[in-house]
Amino acid sequence: MGENKPLVSVRNISKSFPGGIIALDNVNFDIYRGEIVALLGENGAGKSTMVKILYGVYFPDEGEIFIEGRKTVFYNPVDAIKQGIVMVSQIPQLIDRLSIRENLVIGLSILGFGKLARTSRVDKVIGEISGKLGMKIDPDTMAWKLTYTQKQMIEILRAFLLNAKLVILDEALTYLPLEERRRFYTVLDTFKKNGGSSLIITHKITEAMEIADRIIVLRRGKLSGILRREEASIEKIRELMFGEDAGKITYERLASVAPLNENCISIEDLVVVDEYGRRIVDNARILVRKGEVVGIAGVAGSGQKELLQAVMGLIRVDKGRITIIGNDVTNKGVGLVRQLGVGYIPDIPLRHGVSSDNTILENIAVLFQKDRAIIRWDEAREIAVRVMKKYQVLARNEETPVKILSGGNIMKVIVGRELEYSKTALIAYNPTRALDEVTAVMVRRIIKDKAVNGKIGVLLASEDLDEIFQLSDTIYVMNSGKVYGPFNAETAKRSEIEHLMVM
Ligand SMILES: Nc1ncnc2c1ncn2[C@@H]1O[C@H](COP(=O)(O)OP(=O)(O)OP(=O)(O)O)[C@@H](O)[C@H]1O
């Protein structure tokens, strides 16, 4: 921390939204120069609202912000950027048909910071940061060619180009594989050594404890506590986040019953080739029986995302066969798979799983329409109300537009809708990412219950090995497109699975 004077002081900040939602209630904290602070809290605790106030997106109802001791009012993000506060969100803001350099130069110019966007400076910063991250980035590369990780890296570069004193990461690293997240930490660490500060919103307590100097916890809009890293423990943080509900968190294996001897999803010798001619799915053979959860372990980018997309009929299969309850669905498109009663939780669900301008009800109704034409509003409303109750979605009612929900609450709507829809099978990729631990445990229990009592087949890919072990009956591992297994989840050795994931 070094100096005593805070870079940012948040004083008595309160913010309510229409419908009587108190998102923030008299919140106070400081951020010092040269420190990394993590902001934690359950879904809907007020984390995003807090950082949006710091970034001039929302105006507080009450309270004040001080920057280096001076009272400051932000009416928009440009005001915040001028004071050295820059936010990076979960969804990259790049324009696909422009190069990296053009994106940065034009992006900064539009914001009114053209002077900071000289091509030579942009190229220099790209060189420096990509070197630190160990990723080679050519400024002439078109944005559409970049991976999600590379796009997020460009977003962070943008913050440095804007001379940020405080970089806010609003779950910006959530979708990155651990390996790559750690590379970003190195960059933040160097930034910190040079006096820069970071405020990171994350759901992972272990991550907060690994990277942050201090941890701030919000609960139901109030400041619940602030811990220095040395005094923080998982238990203490959970207690501050969830109170008594912390007792519900468990990573014990959920009880199974023997699956039925009936095939639900059968994947035979499946090959998916990417645009460069590489086999991203390489001769996969996987069987999911009714009543069973089959988990695919693997680090991100091992081919599991494409495997699931192929089963859903969302991408082309080059060889092999996929059958769902006896129907050959290979290359027959997503419509047929959906007609068979298959629920789907996609990768980056906030982008691929929901239309944010529409209401909760409309987002549920689209999936339950008959013959893809007639919307059955009464049925959809019933489902929407049930989903909101069961998953404790924080919103006024089912007519609430999805875009004003917190990220975790949007995820609850998607998970709830897809589980309601899953009559024969559920295909899920990281179904609890963006959910707090207590909600994640609840969702895993519901998925398991659907398999055990609803007798559906569940094909689950997750980068979270705890989740794989907690839910699965059978485990496969994917690594560089190849599939290893099956392993019986009860007897499988974690070390063996981990080895196969990274070998
Ligand atoms: N524009 C808005 N209009 C109405 N309510 C809002 C708006 N933005 C946020 N809220 C509500 O304020 C509360 C806090 O939301 P916020 O997004 O700050 O939570 P969060 O801690 O970031 O949660 P998560 O972990 O789920 O992302 C939620 O109940 C949310 O629905």
Ligand as a Chemical Component Dictionary entry (heavy atoms), coordinates in Angstrom:
data_LIG
# 
_chem_comp.id                   LIG 
_chem_comp.type                 NON-POLYMER 
_chem_comp.pdbx_formal_charge   0 
_chem_comp.three_letter_code    LIG 
# 
loop_
_chem_comp_atom.comp_id 
_chem_comp_atom.atom_id 
_chem_comp_atom.alt_atom_id 
_chem_comp_atom.type_symbol 
_chem_comp_atom.charge 
_chem_comp_atom.model_Cartn_x 
_chem_comp_atom.model_Cartn_y 
_chem_comp_atom.model_Cartn_z 
_chem_comp_atom.pdbx_ordinal 
LIG N1  N1  N 0 -30.457 -0.996  -14.015 1  
LIG C1  C1  C 0 -31.051 -1.669  -13.053 2  
LIG N2  N2  N 0 -32.367 -1.608  -12.826 3  
LIG C2  C2  C 0 -32.975 -2.296  -11.841 4  
LIG N3  N3  N 0 -32.323 -3.104  -10.985 5  
LIG C3  C3  C 0 -30.999 -3.232  -11.145 6  
LIG C4  C4  C 0 -30.286 -2.539  -12.175 7  
LIG N4  N4  N 0 -28.966 -2.875  -12.076 8  
LIG C5  C5  C 0 -28.867 -3.731  -11.032 9  
LIG N5  N5  N 0 -30.080 -3.933  -10.476 10 
LIG C6  C6  C 0 -30.370 -4.790  -9.314  11 
LIG O1  O1  O 0 -29.489 -4.441  -8.253  12 
LIG C7  C7  C 0 -29.103 -5.603  -7.512  13 
LIG C8  C8  C 0 -27.588 -5.715  -7.472  14 
LIG O2  O2  O 0 -27.143 -6.056  -8.768  15 
LIG P1  P1  P 0 -25.604 -6.174  -9.155  16 
LIG O3  O3  O 0 -25.554 -6.397  -10.627 17 
LIG O4  O4  O 0 -24.879 -4.991  -8.621  18 
LIG O5  O5  O 0 -25.179 -7.491  -8.353  19 
LIG P2  P2  P 0 -23.816 -8.313  -8.392  20 
LIG O6  O6  O 0 -23.294 -8.362  -7.006  21 
LIG O7  O7  O 0 -22.919 -7.750  -9.430  22 
LIG O8  O8  O 0 -24.344 -9.777  -8.777  23 
LIG P3  P3  P 0 -23.788 -10.988 -9.707  24 
LIG O9  O9  O 0 -22.789 -11.736 -8.906  25 
LIG O10 O10 O 0 -25.014 -11.816 -9.910  26 
LIG O11 O11 O 0 -23.265 -10.394 -10.980 27 
LIG C9  C9  C 0 -29.775 -6.774  -8.219  28 
LIG O12 O12 O 0 -30.947 -7.101  -7.525  29 
LIG C10 C10 C 0 -30.108 -6.240  -9.602  30 
LIG O13 O13 O 0 -31.236 -6.880  -10.159 31 
# 
loop_
_chem_comp_bond.comp_id 
_chem_comp_bond.atom_id_1 
_chem_comp_bond.atom_id_2 
_chem_comp_bond.value_order 
_chem_comp_bond.pdbx_ordinal 
LIG N1  C1  SING 1  
LIG C1  N2  SING 2  
LIG C1  C4  DOUB 3  
LIG N2  C2  DOUB 4  
LIG C2  N3  SING 5  
LIG N3  C3  DOUB 6  
LIG C3  C4  SING 7  
LIG C3  N5  SING 8  
LIG C4  N4  SING 9  
LIG N4  C5  DOUB 10 
LIG C5  N5  SING 11 
LIG N5  C6  SING 12 
LIG C6  O1  SING 13 
LIG C6  C10 SING 14 
LIG O1  C7  SING 15 
LIG C7  C8  SING 16 
LIG C7  C9  SING 17 
LIG C8  O2  SING 18 
LIG O2  P1  SING 19 
LIG P1  O3  DOUB 20 
LIG P1  O4  SING 21 
LIG P1  O5  SING 22 
LIG O5  P2  SING 23 
LIG P2  O6  DOUB 24 
LIG P2  O7  SING 25 
LIG P2  O8  SING 26 
LIG O8  P3  SING 27 
LIG P3  O9  DOUB 28 
LIG P3  O10 SING 29 
LIG P3  O11 SING 30 
LIG C9  O12 SING 31 
LIG C9  C10 SING 32 
LIG C10 O13 SING 33 
# 
